[in-house]
Amino acid sequence: MKNIIFGPIPSRRFGKSLGIDLSPTIKQCNFDCVYCELKPAKPKTNYREILPVSEILQAVREGLSEYSDIDVLTVTANGEPTLYPYLQELVEGLDTLKGDTRLLILSNASTIDRPEVRRALLRFDTVKLSLDCATPRCFKRIDRPVASIDLEAIQKGMIDFRRDYRGALIVEILVVEGINDKAEEIEALNRYLLRLKPDRIDLGTIDRPPAYSVRPVTYKKLRELSFLFEATLPVHITSRQDIGNIIPSSYTDEEILHTLAKRPLTPEDIRLLFDQKSKDRLKKLLDEGEIGVLKNNGVNFYIST
């Protein structure tokens, strides 16, 4: 029962998280993503090994009694958690246990077109969905789904879910060198995300050994790609891969204001990109009210006011 629960794990964005693994012994997923940290496996349409809801809830009950200061319960899996056939019953049970603890699920969005899955997801405080590509060819190359999964159905399902959902919707994009790091792929994502209007977009790259021979992009590349999104979209660069060769730059007041108008930056971005004099200028602009700080689902962004 212990392997159902993992952590607690500290997170800058979500606080202290206790993980719930719905498939702790084997990989059960309808994707075989090239960047997955788990070993390659033929994608499945459904779970073959299914834990009883009662067993999962008992493990959570024990975890919460052992760790009383948990901020968030994170539902995940060695695979895709929304393939778990009793997700609605499970989330109802978690609601009775969690108290003030928030519920988060990490999903690849593959089943979001199913009404019963959307109903279950509505019970979560935060839903984080993956969307690495907005074009079918790129989607098949990077996520390697079972043949029955259709990208257009996923996109429509996400729009339908967004319309009804009152919690925090986060979209995660993981960039792989040579696949979805091209301008046309980011522009397709941009057009779709402007329709979806998520609360936050996490833009990252590979940071663990992948299942296949693929490579991450650099932080510099991620930053370049972030500028291809509309400034109204809340893009947050999550990966700090290959940042050792970045030399902090000097920014004038005007350049700082222009940059923040184009793309809000996090304190971590400022630490990496600004030299000390530029950091001092930013603080002065902040004190004078020329720029402000917007907190968006656990992440602070400097913005032009």
C-alpha positions as CSV (number, residue, x, y, z in Angstrom):
1,M,0.0,0.0,0.0
2,K,2.9,2.3,0.7
3,N,3.9,2.6,-3.0
4,I,0.6,4.2,-3.8
5,I,1.7,7.3,-1.9
6,F,5.0,9.1,-2.6
7,G,6.5,12.3,-1.2
8,P,6.0,14.8,0.2
9,I,7.6,16.8,-2.5
10,P,8.2,20.5,-2.2
11,S,7.0,22.6,-5.2
12,R,7.5,26.3,-5.7
13,R,4.2,26.4,-7.6
14,F,2.0,24.1,-5.6
15,G,3.5,24.0,-2.1
16,K,4.1,20.7,-0.3
17,S,2.7,17.9,-2.4
18,L,1.8,14.3,-1.5
19,G,1.6,12.1,-4.6
20,I,-1.0,9.5,-5.4
21,D,0.1,6.9,-8.0
22,L,-2.9,5.1,-9.5
23,S,-0.6,2.6,-11.3
24,P,2.3,2.1,-8.9
25,T,3.6,-1.3,-10.2
26,I,3.5,-1.0,-14.1
27,K,3.3,1.6,-16.8
28,Q,-0.3,1.9,-18.1
29,C,-0.6,4.7,-20.6
30,N,-2.2,5.5,-24.0
31,F,0.8,7.5,-25.0
32,D,4.4,6.4,-25.5
33,C,6.0,9.8,-25.4
34,V,9.5,10.1,-26.8
35,Y,10.6,12.1,-23.7
36,C,9.0,9.9,-21.0
37,E,11.2,9.1,-18.1
38,L,9.7,5.6,-18.0
39,K,10.9,2.8,-20.3
40,P,9.2,2.5,-23.7
41,A,6.0,0.5,-23.6
42,K,3.3,-0.2,-26.1
43,P,0.4,2.3,-25.4
44,K,-2.8,0.9,-23.9
45,T,-6.4,2.0,-24.2
46,N,-7.3,0.9,-20.6
47,Y,-5.8,-0.2,-17.3
48,R,-5.1,-4.0,-17.0
49,E,-4.2,-3.7,-13.3
50,I,-6.7,-1.8,-11.3
51,L,-6.4,-0.8,-7.7
52,P,-9.6,-0.8,-5.6
53,V,-10.7,2.7,-4.7
54,S,-10.8,1.7,-1.0
55,E,-7.1,0.7,-1.1
56,I,-6.1,4.1,-2.6
57,L,-8.2,6.0,-0.1
58,Q,-6.8,4.0,2.8
59,A,-3.3,4.9,1.6
60,V,-4.2,8.5,1.4
61,R,-5.7,8.5,4.8
62,E,-2.5,7.1,6.3
63,G,-0.4,9.6,4.3
64,L,-2.4,12.5,5.6
65,S,-2.2,11.3,9.2
66,E,1.6,11.0,8.8
67,Y,2.1,14.3,7.1
68,S,-0.3,16.9,8.5
69,D,1.1,20.0,6.7
70,I,0.3,18.9,3.1
71,D,-0.8,21.7,0.7
72,V,-1.9,19.6,-2.2
73,L,-2.8,16.0,-3.1
74,T,-1.4,15.2,-6.5
75,V,-3.1,12.4,-8.5
76,T,-0.8,10.9,-11.1
77,A,0.3,7.5,-12.4
78,N,3.0,5.5,-14.0
79,G,1.0,6.3,-17.1
80,E,-2.2,8.2,-17.5
81,P,-4.4,8.7,-14.4
82,T,-7.7,9.4,-16.3
83,L,-7.6,5.9,-17.6
84,Y,-8.3,4.7,-14.1
85,P,-11.9,3.4,-14.5
86,Y,-13.2,4.6,-11.1
87,L,-11.9,8.2,-11.2
88,Q,-15.2,9.8,-10.3
89,E,-15.6,7.6,-7.3
90,L,-12.0,8.2,-6.2
91,V,-12.2,12.0,-6.4
92,E,-15.5,11.9,-4.4
93,G,-13.7,9.9,-1.7
94,L,-10.7,12.2,-1.8
95,D,-13.0,15.1,-1.2
96,T,-14.1,13.6,2.0
97,L,-10.5,13.2,3.2
98,K,-8.7,16.2,2.0
99,G,-10.0,19.0,4.3
100,D,-8.3,22.2,3.3
101,T,-5.8,20.3,1.1
102,R,-6.1,21.1,-2.6
103,L,-6.6,18.4,-5.2
104,L,-4.4,18.4,-8.3
105,I,-4.3,16.0,-11.3
106,L,-1.5,15.7,-13.9
107,S,-3.0,14.3,-17.2
108,N,-1.9,14.0,-20.8
109,A,-5.4,15.2,-21.8
110,S,-6.0,12.2,-24.0
111,T,-9.4,11.3,-22.6
112,I,-10.7,14.9,-22.1
113,D,-13.2,14.3,-24.9
114,R,-15.1,11.9,-22.7
115,P,-18.0,13.5,-20.7
116,E,-17.5,11.2,-17.8
117,V,-13.8,12.2,-17.5
118,R,-14.6,15.9,-17.7
119,R,-17.2,15.5,-14.9
120,A,-14.6,13.9,-12.7
121,L,-12.0,16.5,-13.5
122,L,-14.4,19.3,-12.4
123,R,-13.9,18.1,-8.8
124,F,-10.2,19.0,-8.8
125,D,-8.9,22.3,-7.6
126,T,-6.2,22.4,-10.2
127,V,-6.0,20.4,-13.5
128,K,-2.7,20.3,-15.4
129,L,-3.0,19.0,-19.0
130,S,-0.2,18.3,-21.4
131,L,-0.4,19.7,-25.0
132,D,2.9,19.4,-26.7
133,C,1.6,20.1,-30.3
134,A,-1.4,21.6,-32.0
135,T,-0.8,19.9,-35.3
136,P,-1.6,16.2,-35.9
137,R,1.8,15.2,-37.4
138,C,3.8,16.7,-34.6
139,F,1.4,15.2,-32.0
140,K,1.9,11.7,-33.4
141,R,5.7,12.1,-33.5
142,I,6.2,13.4,-30.0
143,D,3.4,11.7,-28.0
144,R,3.1,8.4,-30.0
145,P,-0.6,7.8,-29.0
146,V,-2.7,4.8,-29.6
147,A,-4.2,4.9,-33.1
148,S,-7.7,5.7,-31.8
149,I,-6.7,9.0,-30.2
150,D,-7.5,12.1,-32.2
151,L,-5.9,15.5,-31.6
152,E,-8.9,17.4,-32.8
153,A,-11.1,15.6,-30.3
154,I,-8.6,16.4,-27.5
155,Q,-8.6,20.1,-28.4
156,K,-12.4,20.3,-28.5
157,G,-12.7,18.4,-25.2
158,M,-10.3,20.9,-23.6
159,I,-12.4,23.8,-24.8
160,D,-15.6,22.1,-23.5
161,F,-13.9,21.5,-20.1
162,R,-12.6,25.1,-19.9
163,R,-16.1,26.4,-20.4
164,D,-17.4,24.5,-17.3
165,Y,-14.3,24.4,-15.1
166,R,-14.0,26.9,-12.2
167,G,-10.6,25.8,-10.9
168,A,-7.1,26.6,-12.1
169,L,-6.4,25.1,-15.6
170,I,-2.7,24.7,-16.4
171,V,-1.3,23.6,-19.8
172,E,2.1,22.1,-20.0
173,I,4.2,22.2,-23.2
174,L,7.4,20.1,-23.3
175,V,9.7,21.1,-26.1
176,V,11.9,18.5,-27.8
177,E,14.7,19.5,-30.1
178,G,13.8,19.0,-33.8
179,I,10.2,18.1,-33.2
180,N,8.1,20.9,-31.7
181,D,10.7,23.6,-31.4
182,K,9.8,25.2,-34.8
183,A,8.1,28.5,-35.1
184,E,5.2,27.0,-37.0
185,E,4.4,24.6,-34.2
186,I,4.5,27.3,-31.6
187,E,2.3,29.5,-33.7
188,A,-0.2,26.7,-34.0
189,L,-0.2,26.3,-30.2
190,N,-0.5,30.0,-29.8
191,R,-3.6,30.2,-31.9
192,Y,-5.3,27.3,-30.0
193,L,-4.3,28.6,-26.5
194,L,-5.8,32.0,-27.3
195,R,-9.1,30.2,-27.7
196,L,-8.6,28.0,-24.6
197,K,-7.5,30.7,-22.2
198,P,-5.7,28.6,-19.6
199,D,-4.7,30.1,-16.3
200,R,-1.1,29.3,-16.8
201,I,1.1,27.8,-19.5
202,D,4.3,25.9,-18.4
203,L,6.9,25.8,-21.1
204,G,9.7,23.4,-20.5
205,T,12.0,20.7,-21.9
206,I,13.5,17.4,-21.1
207,D,15.1,17.3,-17.7
208,R,15.3,13.6,-17.0
209,P,16.8,10.7,-19.1
210,P,14.2,10.1,-21.8
211,A,12.8,6.8,-23.2
212,Y,14.1,7.5,-26.7
213,S,17.1,9.2,-28.2
214,V,15.8,12.8,-28.1
215,R,17.4,16.0,-26.8
216,P,16.2,19.0,-24.8
217,V,16.4,22.5,-26.1
218,T,18.3,25.2,-24.2
219,Y,16.8,27.8,-21.9
220,K,17.8,30.4,-24.5
221,K,15.7,28.5,-27.1
222,L,12.8,28.3,-24.7
223,R,13.0,32.0,-24.1
224,E,13.0,32.7,-27.8
225,L,10.0,30.4,-28.3
226,S,8.1,32.1,-25.4
227,F,8.2,35.4,-27.4
228,L,6.2,33.7,-30.2
229,F,3.2,33.5,-27.9
230,E,0.9,36.4,-27.5
231,A,1.8,38.6,-24.5
232,T,-1.7,38.1,-23.1
233,L,-0.9,34.4,-22.6
234,P,0.5,33.6,-19.1
235,V,3.6,31.7,-20.3
236,H,6.0,30.5,-17.6
237,I,9.4,28.9,-18.5
238,T,9.8,26.0,-16.1
239,S,13.1,24.5,-17.3
240,R,16.6,25.8,-16.6
241,Q,18.4,23.4,-18.8
242,D,21.8,24.5,-20.2
243,I,21.9,27.9,-18.5
244,G,25.6,27.9,-17.7
245,N,26.5,29.8,-20.9
246,I,24.0,32.7,-20.3
247,I,25.8,35.9,-19.5
248,P,23.5,38.4,-17.7
249,S,22.8,41.5,-19.8
250,S,22.3,45.2,-19.2
251,Y,18.8,46.6,-19.7
252,T,17.9,50.3,-19.7
253,D,14.6,51.4,-18.0
254,E,13.0,51.5,-21.5
255,E,14.2,48.1,-22.4
256,I,12.9,46.6,-19.2
257,L,9.5,48.1,-19.7
258,H,9.4,47.0,-23.4
259,T,10.5,43.5,-22.4
260,L,7.9,43.1,-19.7
261,A,5.2,44.5,-22.0
262,K,6.1,41.8,-24.6
263,R,6.6,38.9,-22.1
264,P,6.2,39.1,-18.3
265,L,9.2,37.6,-16.5
266,T,9.5,35.6,-13.3
267,P,12.1,36.4,-10.5
268,E,14.1,33.4,-11.7
269,D,14.2,34.9,-15.2
270,I,15.4,38.2,-13.8
271,R,18.1,36.4,-11.8
272,L,19.4,34.7,-14.9
273,L,19.1,37.4,-17.5
274,F,19.7,40.8,-15.7
275,D,23.0,42.1,-14.5
276,Q,23.1,43.8,-11.1
277,K,22.6,47.3,-12.4
278,S,19.6,46.1,-14.4
279,K,18.2,44.4,-11.3
280,D,18.6,47.8,-9.4
281,R,16.7,49.6,-12.2
282,L,13.9,47.0,-12.1
283,K,13.6,47.5,-8.3
284,K,13.4,51.3,-8.8
285,L,10.7,50.9,-11.5
286,L,8.9,48.6,-9.1
287,D,9.1,51.1,-6.3
288,E,7.9,53.9,-8.6
289,G,4.9,51.8,-9.8
290,E,6.0,51.6,-13.4
291,I,6.0,47.8,-13.1
292,G,4.1,45.5,-10.8
293,V,4.0,41.9,-9.6
294,L,1.2,39.6,-10.6
295,K,0.8,36.2,-8.8
296,N,-0.6,33.6,-11.2
297,N,-1.3,30.2,-9.7
298,G,1.8,30.1,-7.5
299,V,4.2,31.9,-9.9
300,N,5.1,35.6,-9.6
301,F,5.4,37.6,-12.8
302,Y,6.9,41.1,-13.2
303,I,4.5,43.0,-15.5
304,S,4.4,46.4,-17.1
305,T,1.6,48.5,-15.5
